[in-house]
Amino acid sequence: MPTGQIILIVVAILLVIVIGWIISTINSFRTMLVKIDESESSIDVALTKRFDMLTKMFQATKGYMKHEQETLQKVIAMRQPAHGAPIQEKQAFANEISRGLQAISVVVEQYPDLKASTNVNKLMDATLEVEENLQASRRVYNSNVSYYNQKVVVFPSNVIANWKKFTKRAFFEAEAVKREDVKFDF
């Protein structure tokens, strides 16, 4: 076989490998974006459940909490973030709901009759379950974003990311309330 044909075959094989890698990398980025969108949707579902729980708890505790009513009504009146809203808006919504749930928890603790109510106890248990689901959804989302962001910045996949305009995505951060140190009063 002449040398020219061998070089042509080697170049063709290398070209097929490079084109295959490019297509594979682009598809990988698109798959990661789908996973991020899916996990963001799970956060939306958990936030909606959390909002519903807050509304139900508010209704159950309404009679006991005249002074907290204005704050909680503001939280209840908030619109839920739209499915297509940026993650920062969803995060702000989650923070507002956390403050509302915290206010209701304080009220429940202050009123023994309310604290003993079976309905309130069931709602509190359901709220804990919703919180756990939300935390799990956040972890999955942040894990997917982390993997994607790594691929966006690490060579050689960053070459494709820059070429196809794949950009880093934002993490879902912990609420400021939950970052504070826990205070124990004995």
One Martini backbone bead per residue (centre of mass of N, CA, C, O) as a GRO file, in nm:
protein
  186
    1MET     BB    1   0.096   0.036   0.024
    2PRO     BB    2   0.088   0.350  -0.006
    3THR     BB    3   0.168   0.622   0.183
    4GLY     BB    4  -0.072   0.807   0.105
    5GLN     BB    5  -0.297   0.609   0.199
    6ILE     BB    6  -0.215   0.585   0.494
    7ILE     BB    7  -0.243   0.880   0.563
    8LEU     BB    8  -0.541   0.903   0.481
    9ILE     BB    9  -0.647   0.692   0.682
   10VAL     BB   10  -0.544   0.825   0.943
   11VAL     BB   11  -0.691   1.094   0.902
   12ALA     BB   12  -0.975   0.973   0.890
   13ILE     BB   13  -0.972   0.844   1.169
   14LEU     BB   14  -0.915   1.105   1.327
   15LEU     BB   15  -1.164   1.255   1.226
   16VAL     BB   16  -1.374   1.058   1.341
   17ILE     BB   17  -1.286   1.085   1.635
   18VAL     BB   18  -1.328   1.392   1.666
   19ILE     BB   19  -1.624   1.400   1.578
   20GLY     BB   20  -1.722   1.200   1.792
   21TRP     BB   21  -1.633   1.370   2.037
   22ILE     BB   22  -1.800   1.621   1.976
   23ILE     BB   23  -2.077   1.487   1.977
   24SER     BB   24  -2.055   1.361   2.258
   25THR     BB   25  -2.013   1.627   2.416
   26ILE     BB   26  -2.269   1.772   2.333
   27ASN     BB   27  -2.462   1.550   2.438
   28SER     BB   28  -2.365   1.567   2.729
   29PHE     BB   29  -2.454   1.857   2.782
   30ARG     BB   30  -2.753   1.811   2.719
   31THR     BB   31  -2.800   1.596   2.934
   32MET     BB   32  -2.723   1.772   3.176
   33LEU     BB   33  -2.946   1.986   3.130
   34VAL     BB   34  -3.181   1.793   3.170
   35LYS     BB   35  -3.108   1.716   3.461
   36ILE     BB   36  -3.128   2.000   3.574
   37ASP     BB   37  -3.423   2.050   3.496
   38GLU     BB   38  -3.536   1.810   3.653
   39SER     BB   39  -3.429   1.899   3.936
   40GLU     BB   40  -3.575   2.173   3.930
   41SER     BB   41  -3.858   2.050   3.922
   42SER     BB   42  -3.835   1.917   4.202
   43ILE     BB   43  -3.819   2.184   4.350
   44ASP     BB   44  -4.093   2.290   4.262
   45VAL     BB   45  -4.257   2.067   4.396
   46ALA     BB   46  -4.151   2.115   4.685
   47LEU     BB   47  -4.238   2.414   4.703
   48THR     BB   48  -4.538   2.361   4.664
   49LYS     BB   49  -4.574   2.181   4.909
   50ARG     BB   50  -4.471   2.387   5.112
   51PHE     BB   51  -4.684   2.600   5.054
   52ASP     BB   52  -4.927   2.422   5.126
   53MET     BB   53  -4.842   2.370   5.419
   54LEU     BB   54  -4.840   2.661   5.509
   55THR     BB   55  -5.136   2.714   5.453
   56LYS     BB   56  -5.248   2.495   5.644
   57MET     BB   57  -5.107   2.595   5.900
   58PHE     BB   58  -5.228   2.871   5.901
   59GLN     BB   59  -5.522   2.777   5.931
   60ALA     BB   60  -5.474   2.610   6.200
   61THR     BB   61  -5.335   2.885   6.359
   62LYS     BB   62  -5.496   3.153   6.329
   63GLY     BB   63  -5.635   3.196   6.617
   64TYR     BB   64  -5.339   3.224   6.775
   65MET     BB   65  -5.211   3.458   6.552
   66LYS     BB   66  -5.232   3.780   6.539
   67HIS     BB   67  -4.929   3.902   6.526
   68GLU     BB   68  -4.837   3.703   6.268
   69GLN     BB   69  -5.038   3.742   6.031
   70GLU     BB   70  -4.907   3.948   5.842
   71THR     BB   71  -4.655   3.787   5.766
   72LEU     BB   72  -4.803   3.530   5.662
   73GLN     BB   73  -4.977   3.663   5.446
   74LYS     BB   74  -4.743   3.753   5.273
   75VAL     BB   75  -4.643   3.469   5.209
   76ILE     BB   76  -4.910   3.355   5.095
   77ALA     BB   77  -4.942   3.586   4.868
   78MET     BB   78  -4.731   3.481   4.721
   79ARG     BB   79  -4.592   3.386   4.451
   80GLN     BB   80  -4.511   3.135   4.272
   81PRO     BB   81  -4.273   3.014   4.103
   82ALA     BB   82  -4.203   2.975   3.802
   83HIS     BB   83  -4.079   2.734   3.611
   84GLY     BB   84  -3.886   2.954   3.443
   85ALA     BB   85  -3.747   3.058   3.672
   86PRO     BB   86  -3.497   3.153   3.832
   87ILE     BB   87  -3.317   3.022   4.089
   88GLN     BB   88  -3.315   3.284   4.260
   89GLU     BB   89  -3.624   3.309   4.288
   90LYS     BB   90  -3.666   3.037   4.427
   91GLN     BB   91  -3.487   3.101   4.666
   92ALA     BB   92  -3.648   3.341   4.774
   93PHE     BB   93  -3.907   3.182   4.817
   94ALA     BB   94  -3.788   2.977   5.017
   95ASN     BB   95  -3.709   3.188   5.232
   96GLU     BB   96  -3.994   3.294   5.291
   97ILE     BB   97  -4.112   3.022   5.380
   98SER     BB   98  -3.919   2.975   5.615
   99ARG     BB   99  -4.015   3.216   5.780
  100GLY     BB  100  -4.309   3.122   5.803
  101LEU     BB  101  -4.251   2.849   5.942
  102GLN     BB  102  -4.106   2.970   6.183
  103ALA     BB  103  -4.347   3.135   6.291
  104ILE     BB  104  -4.536   2.895   6.334
  105SER     BB  105  -4.358   2.737   6.531
  106VAL     BB  106  -4.366   2.949   6.752
  107VAL     BB  107  -4.671   2.940   6.797
  108VAL     BB  108  -4.697   2.642   6.867
  109GLU     BB  109  -4.511   2.661   7.119
  110GLN     BB  110  -4.692   2.886   7.276
  111TYR     BB  111  -4.949   2.679   7.230
  112PRO     BB  112  -5.059   2.400   7.379
  113ASP     BB  113  -5.327   2.340   7.233
  114LEU     BB  114  -5.204   2.347   6.951
  115LYS     BB  115  -4.974   2.141   6.998
  116ALA     BB  116  -5.194   1.903   7.064
  117SER     BB  117  -5.294   1.895   6.792
  118THR     BB  118  -5.341   1.665   6.552
  119ASN     BB  119  -5.334   1.838   6.297
  120VAL     BB  120  -5.071   1.988   6.359
  121ASN     BB  121  -4.894   1.737   6.386
  122LYS     BB  122  -4.940   1.637   6.098
  123LEU     BB  123  -4.833   1.893   5.961
  124MET     BB  124  -4.552   1.883   6.081
  125ASP     BB  125  -4.475   1.609   5.963
  126ALA     BB  126  -4.524   1.687   5.667
  127THR     BB  127  -4.318   1.918   5.667
  128LEU     BB  128  -4.069   1.745   5.719
  129GLU     BB  129  -4.097   1.580   5.459
  130VAL     BB  130  -4.081   1.818   5.265
  131GLU     BB  131  -3.802   1.913   5.356
  132GLU     BB  132  -3.654   1.655   5.275
  133ASN     BB  133  -3.729   1.669   4.974
  134LEU     BB  134  -3.600   1.943   4.922
  135GLN     BB  135  -3.313   1.865   5.002
  136ALA     BB  136  -3.283   1.641   4.793
  137SER     BB  137  -3.333   1.819   4.544
  138ARG     BB  138  -3.095   2.007   4.594
  139ARG     BB  139  -2.871   1.798   4.582
  140VAL     BB  140  -2.925   1.703   4.295
  141TYR     BB  141  -2.897   1.972   4.158
  142ASN     BB  142  -2.607   2.042   4.261
  143SER     BB  143  -2.476   1.794   4.139
  144ASN     BB  144  -2.545   1.853   3.843
  145VAL     BB  145  -2.412   2.133   3.835
  146SER     BB  146  -2.128   2.048   3.912
  147TYR     BB  147  -2.071   1.861   3.676
  148TYR     BB  148  -2.125   2.066   3.455
  149ASN     BB  149  -1.924   2.290   3.546
  150GLN     BB  150  -1.675   2.116   3.513
  151LYS     BB  151  -1.706   2.074   3.204
  152VAL     BB  152  -1.695   2.381   3.132
  153VAL     BB  153  -1.382   2.422   3.266
  154VAL     BB  154  -1.260   2.158   3.151
  155PHE     BB  155  -1.023   2.003   2.994
  156PRO     BB  156  -1.163   1.973   2.673
  157SER     BB  157  -1.471   2.053   2.711
  158ASN     BB  158  -1.441   2.370   2.711
  159VAL     BB  159  -1.421   2.404   2.408
  160ILE     BB  160  -1.714   2.326   2.348
  161ALA     BB  161  -1.851   2.520   2.546
  162ASN     BB  162  -1.753   2.777   2.411
  163TRP     BB  163  -1.853   2.721   2.122
  164LYS     BB  164  -2.170   2.650   2.235
  165LYS     BB  165  -2.241   2.831   2.495
  166PHE     BB  166  -2.175   2.694   2.762
  167THR     BB  167  -2.280   2.769   3.091
  168LYS     BB  168  -2.284   2.830   3.396
  169ARG     BB  169  -2.454   2.733   3.687
  170ALA     BB  170  -2.654   2.776   3.953
  171PHE     BB  171  -2.686   2.736   4.277
  172PHE     BB  172  -2.857   2.610   4.554
  173GLU     BB  173  -2.887   2.783   4.832
  174ALA     BB  174  -2.882   2.840   5.147
  175GLU     BB  175  -3.044   2.970   5.383
  176ALA     BB  176  -2.973   3.211   5.607
  177VAL     BB  177  -3.124   3.083   5.847
  178LYS     BB  178  -2.957   2.799   5.819
  179ARG     BB  179  -2.663   2.934   5.876
  180GLU     BB  180  -2.718   2.978   6.147
  181ASP     BB  181  -2.668   2.951   6.466
  182VAL     BB  182  -2.757   2.756   6.718
  183LYS     BB  183  -2.977   2.826   6.992
  184PHE     BB  184  -2.956   2.759   7.340
  185ASP     BB  185  -3.214   2.739   7.597
  186PHE     BB  186  -3.181   2.660   7.959
   0.00000   0.00000   0.00000
